[in-house]
Amino acid sequence: MSKPVLKALFGFIFLSLFAYTSFASLQQPVWAWQGLVNEPDRWWTIATLIDAYYGFLTFYVWVFYKELRVPSRIGWFIAIMLLGNMAMAAYVLRELARLGPDEPAAAVLTRRNA
């Protein structure tokens, strides 16, 4: 992904999450949230889901960088969006298992998969 695309993506994530969180705050203070028990609570539930999926998308940007094959990119996108942190943990565990005995853990972050 190019630098302008990343700036646009993360600018959108920041602004839209800030806007929705501000809106939810006007509906009900976050400390008054009670899950799905009361009507106004849905705003914080939605804000939490938006935040979670933006986190999944942020992690996927790294996966997109690392995976060079289109089928792998598509498969991991589907897995991350459906399974969230379980798929993310599985991906990191797979990458750690692929490290050579002398490679530092930091190699997981930058090494690309052919």
Secondary structure by P-SEA (a helix, b strand, c coil): ccaaaaaaaaaaaaaaaaaaaaaaaaacccccccccccccaaaaaaaaaaaaaaaaaaaaaaaaaacccaaaaaaaaaaaaacaaaaaaaaaaaaaaacccccccccccccccc
